[in-house]
Structure formats: C-alpha cells, structure tokens
Amino acid sequence: MFAFLAWCILLVICWPIALLALIAYPIVWLLLLPFRIAGIAVQGVLALIAAVIMFPARLLSAPFKLRSGSVAH
C-alpha cells in the first residue's frame, strides 16, 4: 500500500520518472528472476548438506529422549 501511495506522489511530482519506474519494474524483475531461482536452489542444497551432517547426531540422541509424563523402567 505504501509503495502505491509513494508511486502516486511521484506521479504528481515528477510523472516521467514515475512512468519510467512503472515500465522498468517488470524488466528488472525478469532480469533478477534467475538469481532468485539460483538462491532457492543453493538454499536447498545447503539445507540438504546440513541435514546429512546432523543426521548421525539425531540418530544417537533420539533413543535417549524421554516422553513427558512417563516413567522409564
């Protein structure tokens, strides 16, 4: 909502810059799209590596956890 109001104010004050921003925004978004996709892929790979590294620790700690309210015999 704020971005729209800022654009409306810019349109009143300096309409050529507002129209340039209106036209340039989709082009810039399309140019930056591959970087977003690469960022999502890198984040997924790093999460997978972290999960693989932490997996043995999770296996070792899992049997020793006690449920709340139960007594171990």
PDB file with one MODEL, atoms N, CA, C and O in Angstrom:
MODEL        1
ATOM      1  N   MET A   1       0.827  -1.187   0.000  1.00  0.00           N
ATOM      2  CA  MET A   1       0.000   0.000   0.000  1.00  0.00           C
ATOM      3  C   MET A   1       0.874   1.255   0.000  1.00  0.00           C
ATOM      4  O   MET A   1       0.594   2.226  -0.703  1.00  0.00           O
ATOM      5  N   PHE A   2       1.953   1.210   0.814  1.00  0.00           N
ATOM      6  CA  PHE A   2       2.852   2.361   0.872  1.00  0.00           C
ATOM      7  C   PHE A   2       3.531   2.597  -0.476  1.00  0.00           C
ATOM      8  O   PHE A   2       3.705   3.738  -0.902  1.00  0.00           O
ATOM      9  N   ALA A   3       3.910   1.509  -1.138  1.00  0.00           N
ATOM     10  CA  ALA A   3       4.584   1.650  -2.433  1.00  0.00           C
ATOM     11  C   ALA A   3       3.653   2.297  -3.454  1.00  0.00           C
ATOM     12  O   ALA A   3       4.089   3.110  -4.269  1.00  0.00           O
ATOM     13  N   PHE A   4       2.380   1.938  -3.409  1.00  0.00           N
ATOM     14  CA  PHE A   4       1.424   2.538  -4.346  1.00  0.00           C
ATOM     15  C   PHE A   4       1.240   4.027  -4.054  1.00  0.00           C
ATOM     16  O   PHE A   4       1.190   4.841  -4.977  1.00  0.00           O
ATOM     17  N   LEU A   5       1.139   4.381  -2.778  1.00  0.00           N
ATOM     18  CA  LEU A   5       0.998   5.797  -2.429  1.00  0.00           C
ATOM     19  C   LEU A   5       2.252   6.584  -2.798  1.00  0.00           C
ATOM     20  O   LEU A   5       2.158   7.718  -3.266  1.00  0.00           O
ATOM     21  N   ALA A   6       3.422   5.989  -2.589  1.00  0.00           N
ATOM     22  CA  ALA A   6       4.663   6.658  -2.976  1.00  0.00           C
ATOM     23  C   ALA A   6       4.717   6.857  -4.484  1.00  0.00           C
ATOM     24  O   ALA A   6       5.182   7.892  -4.960  1.00  0.00           O
ATOM     25  N   TRP A   7       4.238   5.857  -5.242  1.00  0.00           N
ATOM     26  CA  TRP A   7       4.223   5.992  -6.685  1.00  0.00           C
ATOM     27  C   TRP A   7       3.238   7.085  -7.115  1.00  0.00           C
ATOM     28  O   TRP A   7       3.523   7.847  -8.039  1.00  0.00           O
ATOM     29  N   CYS A   8       2.096   7.163  -6.454  1.00  0.00           N
ATOM     30  CA  CYS A   8       1.121   8.220  -6.793  1.00  0.00           C
ATOM     31  C   CYS A   8       1.692   9.607  -6.515  1.00  0.00           C
ATOM     32  O   CYS A   8       1.484  10.532  -7.301  1.00  0.00           O
ATOM     33  N   ILE A   9       2.409   9.756  -5.406  1.00  0.00           N
ATOM     34  CA  ILE A   9       3.038  11.045  -5.099  1.00  0.00           C
ATOM     35  C   ILE A   9       4.105  11.364  -6.140  1.00  0.00           C
ATOM     36  O   ILE A   9       4.215  12.500  -6.600  1.00  0.00           O
ATOM     37  N   LEU A  10       4.894  10.348  -6.510  1.00  0.00           N
ATOM     38  CA  LEU A  10       5.909  10.549  -7.538  1.00  0.00           C
ATOM     39  C   LEU A  10       5.259  10.909  -8.870  1.00  0.00           C
ATOM     40  O   LEU A  10       5.805  11.716  -9.624  1.00  0.00           O
ATOM     41  N   LEU A  11       4.110  10.327  -9.167  1.00  0.00           N
ATOM     42  CA  LEU A  11       3.395  10.636 -10.404  1.00  0.00           C
ATOM     43  C   LEU A  11       2.975  12.100 -10.437  1.00  0.00           C
ATOM     44  O   LEU A  11       3.059  12.751 -11.478  1.00  0.00           O
ATOM     45  N   VAL A  12       2.522  12.619  -9.293  1.00  0.00           N
ATOM     46  CA  VAL A  12       2.087  14.014  -9.240  1.00  0.00           C
ATOM     47  C   VAL A  12       3.288  14.951  -9.321  1.00  0.00           C
ATOM     48  O   VAL A  12       3.239  15.974 -10.004  1.00  0.00           O
ATOM     49  N   ILE A  13       4.380  14.594  -8.612  1.00  0.00           N
ATOM     50  CA  ILE A  13       5.538  15.489  -8.563  1.00  0.00           C
ATOM     51  C   ILE A  13       6.343  15.427  -9.859  1.00  0.00           C
ATOM     52  O   ILE A  13       6.671  16.460 -10.442  1.00  0.00           O
ATOM     53  N   CYS A  14       6.656  14.221 -10.302  1.00  0.00           N
ATOM     54  CA  CYS A  14       7.510  14.074 -11.487  1.00  0.00           C
ATOM     55  C   CYS A  14       7.025  12.872 -12.282  1.00  0.00           C
ATOM     56  O   CYS A  14       7.504  11.757 -12.076  1.00  0.00           O
ATOM     57  N   TRP A  15       6.080  13.089 -13.188  1.00  0.00           N
ATOM     58  CA  TRP A  15       5.445  11.980 -13.890  1.00  0.00           C
ATOM     59  C   TRP A  15       6.365  11.213 -14.834  1.00  0.00           C
ATOM     60  O   TRP A  15       6.126  10.020 -15.021  1.00  0.00           O
ATOM     61  N   PRO A  16       7.408  11.802 -15.451  1.00  0.00           N
ATOM     62  CA  PRO A  16       8.259  10.962 -16.316  1.00  0.00           C
ATOM     63  C   PRO A  16       9.022   9.882 -15.533  1.00  0.00           C
ATOM     64  O   PRO A  16       9.167   8.755 -16.007  1.00  0.00           O
ATOM     65  N   ILE A  17       9.503  10.230 -14.344  1.00  0.00           N
ATOM     66  CA  ILE A  17      10.212   9.238 -13.531  1.00  0.00           C
ATOM     67  C   ILE A  17       9.240   8.159 -13.055  1.00  0.00           C
ATOM     68  O   ILE A  17       9.600   6.984 -12.990  1.00  0.00           O
ATOM     69  N   ALA A  18       8.023   8.549 -12.725  1.00  0.00           N
ATOM     70  CA  ALA A  18       7.026   7.571 -12.288  1.00  0.00           C
ATOM     71  C   ALA A  18       6.687   6.598 -13.416  1.00  0.00           C
ATOM     72  O   ALA A  18       6.569   5.396 -13.177  1.00  0.00           O
ATOM     73  N   LEU A  19       6.533   7.089 -14.615  1.00  0.00           N
ATOM     74  CA  LEU A  19       6.243   6.207 -15.747  1.00  0.00           C
ATOM     75  C   LEU A  19       7.448   5.325 -16.081  1.00  0.00           C
ATOM     76  O   LEU A  19       7.281   4.158 -16.438  1.00  0.00           O
ATOM     77  N   LEU A  20       8.651   5.871 -15.968  1.00  0.00           N
ATOM     78  CA  LEU A  20       9.851   5.070 -16.182  1.00  0.00           C
ATOM     79  C   LEU A  20       9.948   3.944 -15.151  1.00  0.00           C
ATOM     80  O   LEU A  20      10.304   2.814 -15.484  1.00  0.00           O
ATOM     81  N   ALA A  21       9.628   4.267 -13.901  1.00  0.00           N
ATOM     82  CA  ALA A  21       9.643   3.239 -12.857  1.00  0.00           C
ATOM     83  C   ALA A  21       8.576   2.183 -13.129  1.00  0.00           C
ATOM     84  O   ALA A  21       8.807   0.998 -12.892  1.00  0.00           O
ATOM     85  N   LEU A  22       7.439   2.590 -13.611  1.00  0.00           N
ATOM     86  CA  LEU A  22       6.354   1.656 -13.917  1.00  0.00           C
ATOM     87  C   LEU A  22       6.743   0.705 -15.045  1.00  0.00           C
ATOM     88  O   LEU A  22       6.373  -0.469 -15.025  1.00  0.00           O
ATOM     89  N   ILE A  23       7.481   1.205 -16.018  1.00  0.00           N
ATOM     90  CA  ILE A  23       7.914   0.364 -17.139  1.00  0.00           C
ATOM     91  C   ILE A  23       9.132  -0.478 -16.762  1.00  0.00           C
ATOM     92  O   ILE A  23       9.238  -1.630 -17.183  1.00  0.00           O
ATOM     93  N   ALA A  24      10.050   0.081 -15.975  1.00  0.00           N
ATOM     94  CA  ALA A  24      11.301  -0.603 -15.645  1.00  0.00           C
ATOM     95  C   ALA A  24      11.110  -1.719 -14.612  1.00  0.00           C
ATOM     96  O   ALA A  24      11.883  -2.677 -14.597  1.00  0.00           O
ATOM     97  N   TYR A  25      10.108  -1.613 -13.763  1.00  0.00           N
ATOM     98  CA  TYR A  25       9.937  -2.598 -12.689  1.00  0.00           C
ATOM     99  C   TYR A  25       9.776  -4.029 -13.214  1.00  0.00           C
ATOM    100  O   TYR A  25      10.470  -4.916 -12.719  1.00  0.00           O
ATOM    101  N   PRO A  26       8.898  -4.302 -14.189  1.00  0.00           N
ATOM    102  CA  PRO A  26       8.794  -5.685 -14.694  1.00  0.00           C
ATOM    103  C   PRO A  26      10.072  -6.169 -15.376  1.00  0.00           C
ATOM    104  O   PRO A  26      10.412  -7.349 -15.292  1.00  0.00           O
ATOM    105  N   ILE A  27      10.775  -5.268 -16.047  1.00  0.00           N
ATOM    106  CA  ILE A  27      12.011  -5.662 -16.717  1.00  0.00           C
ATOM    107  C   ILE A  27      13.076  -6.042 -15.692  1.00  0.00           C
ATOM    108  O   ILE A  27      13.756  -7.055 -15.849  1.00  0.00           O
ATOM    109  N   VAL A  28      13.220  -5.244 -14.658  1.00  0.00           N
ATOM    110  CA  VAL A  28      14.187  -5.546 -13.596  1.00  0.00           C
ATOM    111  C   VAL A  28      13.795  -6.835 -12.889  1.00  0.00           C
ATOM    112  O   VAL A  28      14.661  -7.643 -12.553  1.00  0.00           O
ATOM    113  N   TRP A  29      12.502  -7.037 -12.659  1.00  0.00           N
ATOM    114  CA  TRP A  29      12.035  -8.270 -12.009  1.00  0.00           C
ATOM    115  C   TRP A  29      12.405  -9.494 -12.844  1.00  0.00           C
ATOM    116  O   TRP A  29      12.854 -10.506 -12.306  1.00  0.00           O
ATOM    117  N   LEU A  30      12.215  -9.397 -14.156  1.00  0.00           N
ATOM    118  CA  LEU A  30      12.577 -10.511 -15.038  1.00  0.00           C
ATOM    119  C   LEU A  30      14.082 -10.749 -15.072  1.00  0.00           C
ATOM    120  O   LEU A  30      14.523 -11.896 -15.145  1.00  0.00           O
ATOM    121  N   LEU A  31      14.869  -9.692 -15.022  1.00  0.00           N
ATOM    122  CA  LEU A  31      16.320  -9.848 -15.020  1.00  0.00           C
ATOM    123  C   LEU A  31      16.822 -10.493 -13.721  1.00  0.00           C
ATOM    124  O   LEU A  31      17.800 -11.241 -13.741  1.00  0.00           O
ATOM    125  N   LEU A  32      16.170 -10.212 -12.612  1.00  0.00           N
ATOM    126  CA  LEU A  32      16.605 -10.746 -11.318  1.00  0.00           C
ATOM    127  C   LEU A  32      16.023 -12.121 -11.018  1.00  0.00           C
ATOM    128  O   LEU A  32      16.435 -12.755 -10.046  1.00  0.00           O
ATOM    129  N   LEU A  33      15.082 -12.599 -11.817  1.00  0.00           N
ATOM    130  CA  LEU A  33      14.446 -13.893 -11.570  1.00  0.00           C
ATOM    131  C   LEU A  33      15.426 -15.064 -11.555  1.00  0.00           C
ATOM    132  O   LEU A  33      15.304 -15.919 -10.678  1.00  0.00           O
ATOM    133  N   PRO A  34      16.394 -15.156 -12.476  1.00  0.00           N
ATOM    134  CA  PRO A  34      17.343 -16.278 -12.394  1.00  0.00           C
ATOM    135  C   PRO A  34      18.151 -16.286 -11.098  1.00  0.00           C
ATOM    136  O   PRO A  34      18.486 -17.354 -10.587  1.00  0.00           O
ATOM    137  N   PHE A  35      18.466 -15.111 -10.565  1.00  0.00           N
ATOM    138  CA  PHE A  35      19.211 -15.048  -9.309  1.00  0.00           C
ATOM    139  C   PHE A  35      18.356 -15.549  -8.145  1.00  0.00           C
ATOM    140  O   PHE A  35      18.873 -16.185  -7.227  1.00  0.00           O
ATOM    141  N   ARG A  36      17.065 -15.269  -8.177  1.00  0.00           N
ATOM    142  CA  ARG A  36      16.175 -15.802  -7.140  1.00  0.00           C
ATOM    143  C   ARG A  36      16.102 -17.322  -7.215  1.00  0.00           C
ATOM    144  O   ARG A  36      16.154 -18.003  -6.191  1.00  0.00           O
ATOM    145  N   ILE A  37      15.982 -17.846  -8.424  1.00  0.00           N
ATOM    146  CA  ILE A  37      15.915 -19.305  -8.606  1.00  0.00           C
ATOM    147  C   ILE A  37      17.216 -19.950  -8.140  1.00  0.00           C
ATOM    148  O   ILE A  37      17.197 -20.988  -7.479  1.00  0.00           O
ATOM    149  N   ALA A  38      18.350 -19.332  -8.487  1.00  0.00           N
ATOM    150  CA  ALA A  38      19.648 -19.861  -8.034  1.00  0.00           C
ATOM    151  C   ALA A  38      19.747 -19.790  -6.520  1.00  0.00           C
ATOM    152  O   ALA A  38      20.285 -20.711  -5.906  1.00  0.00           O
ATOM    153  N   GLY A  39      19.255 -18.744  -5.906  1.00  0.00           N
ATOM    154  CA  GLY A  39      19.278 -18.622  -4.453  1.00  0.00           C
ATOM    155  C   GLY A  39      18.442 -19.693  -3.772  1.00  0.00           C
ATOM    156  O   GLY A  39      18.844 -20.234  -2.742  1.00  0.00           O
ATOM    157  N   ILE A  40      17.282 -20.003  -4.337  1.00  0.00           N
ATOM    158  CA  ILE A  40      16.436 -21.060  -3.782  1.00  0.00           C
ATOM    159  C   ILE A  40      17.136 -22.407  -3.905  1.00  0.00           C
ATOM    160  O   ILE A  40      17.091 -23.220  -2.981  1.00  0.00           O
ATOM    161  N   ALA A  41      17.788 -22.646  -5.051  1.00  0.00           N
ATOM    162  CA  ALA A  41      18.498 -23.911  -5.247  1.00  0.00           C
ATOM    163  C   ALA A  41      19.676 -24.036  -4.287  1.00  0.00           C
ATOM    164  O   ALA A  41      19.878 -25.101  -3.703  1.00  0.00           O
ATOM    165  N   VAL A  42      20.453 -22.979  -4.112  1.00  0.00           N
ATOM    166  CA  VAL A  42      21.595 -23.013  -3.194  1.00  0.00           C
ATOM    167  C   VAL A  42      21.115 -23.215  -1.757  1.00  0.00           C
ATOM    168  O   VAL A  42      21.734 -23.965  -1.002  1.00  0.00           O
ATOM    169  N   GLN A  43      20.042 -22.569  -1.376  1.00  0.00           N
ATOM    170  CA  GLN A  43      19.498 -22.741  -0.033  1.00  0.00           C
ATOM    171  C   GLN A  43      19.053 -24.186   0.190  1.00  0.00           C
ATOM    172  O   GLN A  43      19.258 -24.732   1.274  1.00  0.00           O
ATOM    173  N   GLY A  44      18.452 -24.806  -0.813  1.00  0.00           N
ATOM    174  CA  GLY A  44      18.041 -26.200  -0.709  1.00  0.00           C
ATOM    175  C   GLY A  44      19.220 -27.139  -0.575  1.00  0.00           C
ATOM    176  O   GLY A  44      19.186 -28.072   0.228  1.00  0.00           O
ATOM    177  N   VAL A  45      20.270 -26.900  -1.359  1.00  0.00           N
ATOM    178  CA  VAL A  45      21.470 -27.747  -1.282  1.00  0.00           C
ATOM    179  C   VAL A  45      22.136 -27.600   0.079  1.00  0.00           C
ATOM    180  O   VAL A  45      22.554 -28.598   0.666  1.00  0.00           O
ATOM    181  N   LEU A  46      22.242 -26.391   0.589  1.00  0.00           N
ATOM    182  CA  LEU A  46      22.853 -26.181   1.904  1.00  0.00           C
ATOM    183  C   LEU A  46      22.020 -26.821   3.018  1.00  0.00           C
ATOM    184  O   LEU A  46      22.577 -27.352   3.979  1.00  0.00           O
ATOM    185  N   ALA A  47      20.704 -26.774   2.897  1.00  0.00           N
ATOM    186  CA  ALA A  47      19.850 -27.430   3.883  1.00  0.00           C
ATOM    187  C   ALA A  47      20.022 -28.946   3.831  1.00  0.00           C
ATOM    188  O   ALA A  47      20.019 -29.610   4.867  1.00  0.00           O
ATOM    189  N   LEU A  48      20.171 -29.491   2.625  1.00  0.00           N
ATOM    190  CA  LEU A  48      20.407 -30.928   2.485  1.00  0.00           C
ATOM    191  C   LEU A  48      21.746 -31.325   3.095  1.00  0.00           C
ATOM    192  O   LEU A  48      21.828 -32.338   3.789  1.00  0.00           O
ATOM    193  N   ILE A  49      22.786 -30.551   2.850  1.00  0.00           N
ATOM    194  CA  ILE A  49      24.102 -30.842   3.433  1.00  0.00           C
ATOM    195  C   ILE A  49      24.046 -30.769   4.951  1.00  0.00           C
ATOM    196  O   ILE A  49      24.619 -31.620   5.632  1.00  0.00           O
ATOM    197  N   ALA A  50      23.371 -29.776   5.483  1.00  0.00           N
ATOM    198  CA  ALA A  50      23.239 -29.657   6.939  1.00  0.00           C
ATOM    199  C   ALA A  50      22.466 -30.844   7.513  1.00  0.00           C
ATOM    200  O   ALA A  50      22.815 -31.348   8.581  1.00  0.00           O
ATOM    201  N   ALA A  51      21.429 -31.290   6.821  1.00  0.00           N
ATOM    202  CA  ALA A  51      20.649 -32.431   7.300  1.00  0.00           C
ATOM    203  C   ALA A  51      21.483 -33.708   7.278  1.00  0.00           C
ATOM    204  O   ALA A  51      21.379 -34.530   8.189  1.00  0.00           O
ATOM    205  N   VAL A  52      22.308 -33.883   6.246  1.00  0.00           N
ATOM    206  CA  VAL A  52      23.155 -35.072   6.168  1.00  0.00           C
ATOM    207  C   VAL A  52      24.208 -35.057   7.268  1.00  0.00           C
ATOM    208  O   VAL A  52      24.502 -36.096   7.859  1.00  0.00           O
ATOM    209  N   ILE A  53      24.776 -33.891   7.545  1.00  0.00           N
ATOM    210  CA  ILE A  53      25.792 -33.789   8.601  1.00  0.00           C
ATOM    211  C   ILE A  53      25.168 -34.013   9.975  1.00  0.00           C
ATOM    212  O   ILE A  53      25.787 -34.652  10.826  1.00  0.00           O
ATOM    213  N   MET A  54      23.979 -33.512  10.211  1.00  0.00           N
ATOM    214  CA  MET A  54      23.336 -33.628  11.521  1.00  0.00           C
ATOM    215  C   MET A  54      22.624 -34.961  11.731  1.00  0.00           C
ATOM    216  O   MET A  54      22.223 -35.267  12.854  1.00  0.00           O
ATOM    217  N   PHE A  55      22.457 -35.757  10.683  1.00  0.00           N
ATOM    218  CA  PHE A  55      21.685 -36.996  10.789  1.00  0.00           C
ATOM    219  C   PHE A  55      22.247 -37.976  11.813  1.00  0.00           C
ATOM    220  O   PHE A  55      21.469 -38.511  12.603  1.00  0.00           O
ATOM    221  N   PRO A  56      23.561 -38.245  11.845  1.00  0.00           N
ATOM    222  CA  PRO A  56      24.068 -39.174  12.869  1.00  0.00           C
ATOM    223  C   PRO A  56      23.824 -38.686  14.297  1.00  0.00           C
ATOM    224  O   PRO A  56      23.523 -39.490  15.179  1.00  0.00           O
ATOM    225  N   ALA A  57      23.946 -37.405  14.529  1.00  0.00           N
ATOM    226  CA  ALA A  57      23.695 -36.865  15.864  1.00  0.00           C
ATOM    227  C   ALA A  57      22.223 -37.020  16.240  1.00  0.00           C
ATOM    228  O   ALA A  57      21.899 -37.296  17.395  1.00  0.00           O
ATOM    229  N   ARG A  58      21.357 -36.846  15.286  1.00  0.00           N
ATOM    230  CA  ARG A  58      19.929 -37.023  15.574  1.00  0.00           C
ATOM    231  C   ARG A  58      19.608 -38.478  15.863  1.00  0.00           C
ATOM    232  O   ARG A  58      18.775 -38.770  16.721  1.00  0.00           O
ATOM    233  N   LEU A  59      20.264 -39.398  15.154  1.00  0.00           N
ATOM    234  CA  LEU A  59      20.035 -40.820  15.420  1.00  0.00           C
ATOM    235  C   LEU A  59      20.529 -41.216  16.799  1.00  0.00           C
ATOM    236  O   LEU A  59      19.883 -42.002  17.492  1.00  0.00           O
ATOM    237  N   LEU A  60      21.668 -40.677  17.200  1.00  0.00           N
ATOM    238  CA  LEU A  60      22.228 -41.025  18.505  1.00  0.00           C
ATOM    239  C   LEU A  60      21.427 -40.429  19.654  1.00  0.00           C
ATOM    240  O   LEU A  60      21.328 -41.043  20.717  1.00  0.00           O
ATOM    241  N   SER A  61      20.862 -39.260  19.463  1.00  0.00           N
ATOM    242  CA  SER A  61      20.143 -38.618  20.560  1.00  0.00           C
ATOM    243  C   SER A  61      18.686 -39.064  20.646  1.00  0.00           C
ATOM    244  O   SER A  61      18.062 -38.872  21.689  1.00  0.00           O
ATOM    245  N   ALA A  62      18.124 -39.647  19.602  1.00  0.00           N
ATOM    246  CA  ALA A  62      16.705 -39.990  19.576  1.00  0.00           C
ATOM    247  C   ALA A  62      16.305 -41.033  20.623  1.00  0.00           C
ATOM    248  O   ALA A  62      15.290 -40.824  21.286  1.00  0.00           O
ATOM    249  N   PRO A  63      17.039 -42.157  20.822  1.00  0.00           N
ATOM    250  CA  PRO A  63      16.569 -43.160  21.785  1.00  0.00           C
ATOM    251  C   PRO A  63      16.633 -42.700  23.236  1.00  0.00           C
ATOM    252  O   PRO A  63      15.962 -43.284  24.088  1.00  0.00           O
ATOM    253  N   PHE A  64      17.405 -41.691  23.537  1.00  0.00           N
ATOM    254  CA  PHE A  64      17.583 -41.270  24.920  1.00  0.00           C
ATOM    255  C   PHE A  64      16.587 -40.209  25.361  1.00  0.00           C
ATOM    256  O   PHE A  64      16.608 -39.788  26.517  1.00  0.00           O
ATOM    257  N   LYS A  65      15.718 -39.772  24.462  1.00  0.00           N
ATOM    258  CA  LYS A  65      14.721 -38.777  24.840  1.00  0.00           C
ATOM    259  C   LYS A  65      13.563 -39.472  25.546  1.00  0.00           C
ATOM    260  O   LYS A  65      13.068 -40.497  25.079  1.00  0.00           O
ATOM    261  N   LEU A  66      13.136 -38.912  26.665  1.00  0.00           N
ATOM    262  CA  LEU A  66      12.006 -39.458  27.411  1.00  0.00           C
ATOM    263  C   LEU A  66      10.762 -38.625  27.130  1.00  0.00           C
ATOM    264  O   LEU A  66      10.833 -37.407  26.964  1.00  0.00           O
ATOM    265  N   ARG A  67       9.641 -39.297  27.082  1.00  0.00           N
ATOM    266  CA  ARG A  67       8.388 -38.577  26.907  1.00  0.00           C
ATOM    267  C   ARG A  67       8.018 -37.919  28.228  1.00  0.00           C
ATOM    268  O   ARG A  67       8.325 -38.444  29.298  1.00  0.00           O
ATOM    269  N   SER A  68       7.376 -36.802  28.153  1.00  0.00           N
ATOM    270  CA  SER A  68       6.962 -36.126  29.385  1.00  0.00           C
ATOM    271  C   SER A  68       5.785 -36.868  29.998  1.00  0.00           C
ATOM    272  O   SER A  68       4.831 -37.228  29.309  1.00  0.00           O
ATOM    273  N   GLY A  69       5.866 -37.090  31.292  1.00  0.00           N
ATOM    274  CA  GLY A  69       4.795 -37.768  32.000  1.00  0.00           C
ATOM    275  C   GLY A  69       4.958 -39.270  32.094  1.00  0.00           C
ATOM    276  O   GLY A  69       4.165 -39.923  32.772  1.00  0.00           O
ATOM    277  N   SER A  70       5.950 -39.841  31.444  1.00  0.00           N
ATOM    278  CA  SER A  70       6.137 -41.281  31.512  1.00  0.00           C
ATOM    279  C   SER A  70       7.369 -41.595  32.364  1.00  0.00           C
ATOM    280  O   SER A  70       8.305 -40.801  32.458  1.00  0.00           O
ATOM    281  N   VAL A  71       7.338 -42.753  32.968  1.00  0.00           N
ATOM    282  CA  VAL A  71       8.451 -43.185  33.799  1.00  0.00           C
ATOM    283  C   VAL A  71       9.161 -44.308  33.075  1.00  0.00           C
ATOM    284  O   VAL A  71       8.529 -45.262  32.621  1.00  0.00           O
ATOM    285  N   ALA A  72      10.484 -44.196  32.965  1.00  0.00           N
ATOM    286  CA  ALA A  72      11.256 -45.216  32.282  1.00  0.00           C
ATOM    287  C   ALA A  72      11.571 -46.358  33.259  1.00  0.00           C
ATOM    288  O   ALA A  72      12.047 -46.113  34.367  1.00  0.00           O
ATOM    289  N   HIS A  73      11.309 -47.585  32.852  1.00  0.00           N
ATOM    290  CA  HIS A  73      11.624 -48.748  33.706  1.00  0.00           C
ATOM    291  C   HIS A  73      12.689 -49.563  33.054  1.00  0.00           C
ATOM    292  O   HIS A  73      13.105 -50.586  33.599  1.00  0.00           O
TER     293      HIS A  73
ENDMDL
END
